[in-house]
Amino acid sequence: MQLVAAAGVAGGTGMARAQKAVPNILLGLCAGPDKAGQLQAIGYDFIEGGVGGMLKPELSDDEFAPELAKLKACALPIRSCNGFIPGKFRLTGPEAAHDPALDYAVKACQRADAAGIPHIVFGSGGARNLPKDFDAAKGKAQFIEFCQKLGDRIKECKVTVVLEPLNKSESNLLNSVAEGIEYVDAIGRPRIQLLADFYHMLKEGEGPESIRRAAARLRHCHIAEMEGRTAPGTKGEDLSGFFKALKDIGYAGGVSIEGGWPKENIEEAWKKALATMRDQAGA
């Protein structure tokens, strides 16, 4: 199943109502620049890419130059990149080594700035997860320390790194938006903020109230239905409560689907997902 990220469309009066109801919420999906033209025609606002595939932190600047030109020529804005820190880097545990991971992360942030990409999503369960039987409090402190070091090194950048809470089947560190509030406040660096992923929230039984509590810390969102982590509109799950919470805090940012798409008729699925999200956002 192809993984991607998105949010809503509808026709006629319904579209106008939804656009008026959520004027500051941008709707996008995880895809490469090669899909941007199609997605723009359908009505999406942006795409979300991957750090490794788009920003290529391990390439030299000369090698990256033609890649940067492609990113700048993209038909849609690239609002975010996910897949931040590869699992080969250890951020927690007895073998934690922050310096090489920081060099990689800072390079990614600098390239996001060069490409005009305002957000990098910090999920990276493989890099942050605690080794078996490792002290949880010590691991949390290691992760916070890494984020503080990163925040110090990118304080002059324009990009904002957003921490992504992951459900417990994917990570044993930072599993809810409510926890994320505590992390962001403990880190205390303006360039390190928070993401809300509706799928992970549903998996953990976390409701929209956490979004209201997060308030201005929240800078980006992911969305997918809980059953099968499918795109909005696939199973008919109502996610309007999360959009209501975003409106309540005056959220002005992106919501991108990070979920599964069918192998066939994907353009129709993109259209349905966008229509579904606009309808739910305007409910």
N, C-alpha and C positions, 0 to 999 in steps of 0.2 A: 504494500500500500504506500503510495507516495505521500510524504509529509509536506505540508504547506501551512500558511497562515492567512486569515481573511476576516471580512466583515461586510455588511449589507447592501441592497438595491430594491427598488419596487417601482411600479409604474404609476403614472398619473398623479392623482391627489395623494395617494399613500406615500409616494416618494417625496412630494413637496412637504407633507406633514413631518416625515421622518427627518428630512434635512433641516427643517426649521426647529425641530425639537432638540436636535443634537448638533448644533452648528460647529462646535469645536472638536468633535470626535472624528478622527480620520480613520478610514477603514482600509485595511490592506491585507496582503497575504504573503507568505514566505515563498519566494520564487526567484529565479535568476533573471538578469536583465534581458535575456532572450525572450522572456514571456511578457515583458513590460508593455509592449505595444498592444497585445491582445487584452491585457488586464486594464489598460487605460481606456480602451474602447468600450469595455463592459461597464466601467465606472469606478474602478478602484482608485484610491487616493495615493497609495504607495506600495512598495514591496519591501520585504525583509529578507536579508541574505544571511550568509554565514561568514564568520570571521576568516576561517581557513580558506574558503573558496573565493571570497571577494577581496579581503584585505591582505591575505598572504603574508603574514608577518615574518616568515622565514626567508622570503625573497629579498635580495638586495634592492635598494632604491631604484637602480637602473633597470633591473629586471621587472620591477613593479610598475614602472612608468607607463608602458602601454596598457596595463590592466587598469590603472587609474584613469586613463583617458576613456576607456570603455565605461567605467562607472559614471563618469561625469556626463557621458552622452546618453545615459539611460533615459528611456521614454517616460518613466515615472520616478519620482523621488525615492531614494533608498533611505528609509527612515530609521532602520535599525539593522543590526547584525547579531545573530546568536551564535552558539557554539564557541564561546570565548576562549577558555583555557583548555587545551587538550589534556587527556588523562595521563599522558606521560609525565606531566608536571605534578608534583605532590605538594599540596598546600597545607595538609594536616598530617598528623602522625609522627612517628619517630624518624621518618625519612623525609620530612618536609624540607623543601629547599626553595625559599621564596625568590632569591635573586634571579635565577634563570626564568622563572615564571613571570616575574615583574618585567624583565627585559622584553619578553614576548608580548605581554599585555600592553606595555607602554607603546611599543611599535604599532600594535593594532589600533590603539587610540589615536596616535598621531596620523595614521593613514585614514581613519574615519574622519578626522578633521579635514584632511586634504580632499577627501571625496565629498564632504558636506553631509556626512551621516551623523545625525545627532545622538544616537543611542547605541550602546552595546549591551546585550543581554548576558548577564553572568549567572548561567545555570551551572554548567560544567560539573555535574555530579561526580564524574570519574576523578576529577582533580581534587575536589573538596571533600569527598566522602571520608569518614573516619575509618581507619583500619579496625578490624575485629578486636574487641576488648580494649580499645584505646579509650582513655578517659575523655568523656564527652565535654566536660567543662574546659579541659585543656585544648581539645580540638576546636571548640568554638572560639577560644581566645586566639589560637593560631590563625583562624580564618579572619577574625576581626583585625588582627595585626596586619595580615596581608592586605586587606582592603584599605587600611589606614595608610600603609606604605604606598599603595597604588594611588590613593586619593591625593597624597602629597606630590607624587611625581607627575600627575596629570592636572594639577590645579590650574595651570595656564591653558589647558585644552578647552575646547568648546563641547566635546562629547561628554555625555553623562553615562556612566555605567550603572545599570539597574540590576539589583540582586533579584534572582528568580527563585522563590520558594518552590520546591519540588515535592511531590507526594512521597510517602515513605517507601514505596516500592522502587523509587528511583534514587533516593538519597536518604542518608541518616543524619543530615545536618541541614537545618533551615527548611522546615516543612509547611509553614503557613505564612500568610501575609501578616497575621498578628505578630509572629516571631520576627518577621522582616522589619517591622516597625522598631522593635528593640535593637536589632542589628544596625539599622541605619543610624539610629540615635547614638548607639555606642561607638560606631565608626566615626561619626562626627566630621565627615568630609563632604563639602557641597557637591562634588562630582560623583559621589556614590549615593544612589537613591534606590528606588524600589519598583518592582514589577508585580502585577497581579495576573496570574494565569487562571482563568475560570475553570479549566479542566482540572488542574491540580487542587484548586479550592474545593471543587465538587468531590474529588476523590478523598479528601481529608475531612469532608463534612463541614467545611468552612463557608459561612454565608456572606452575603454582601456587606454586612455591617463592618467587616474588617476593612473594606475599601473606604468606608466613611471614616474610620479611625485613622487610616493611613494618610488621608487627605493630601496635602501638598507633596508628601514624600513620593507619591505614586506618579511615575513619569511614562510608563508604557504598559500595555496589556496584551496578553495572549488569550485566545479563545478556541475551544473545541467542545463538542458534546462529550459527555462522560462515557457513554456506551461506545466502546471501540475507538475512542478518541477521533471521532469523525467530524467532518466539516459541519458547520451550522446548517440546519435544514435536512440533514440526512436521516436522523431518527425522530426529529420533531421536538427535541427538548427545548423547553422555554428558558432562556437565559436573560430574559428582560429585567429580572431583579438586579443583575450585575450592572446593566446599563443604567438603570434607575439610580443606583448608588453613585456611578460615575457622574451623572448629571447633578446629583445632590451636592457633590464636592466641587462642582464647576470644572471638572476635568477637561483639559485641552490637550489632547494627545492622541496617540494611535492605538488601535485595537487590531491585532493581526492574527489570523487563524494559523495555529500550529497544530494541524490535524491531518487526517487521512482523506484522500481523494480517490475516486474510482479510476481504474486504468483506462476506461473508455468514456467517451462523451464528457471529458473533463471541462470543456468550456461551458457546457450546460450546468455542470455542478458548480463552477465558479459563479455563474449568474444566479443560481438558486441560493447559494450561500450569501451572496451580497444582498439579495432580496430579503432573505430571512433576517439577516442582521439589521438591515434598515427598518424592517417592520418591528422587530423586538426593541430596537433602540428608541423607536418613536412611540412605543406602546404607552 
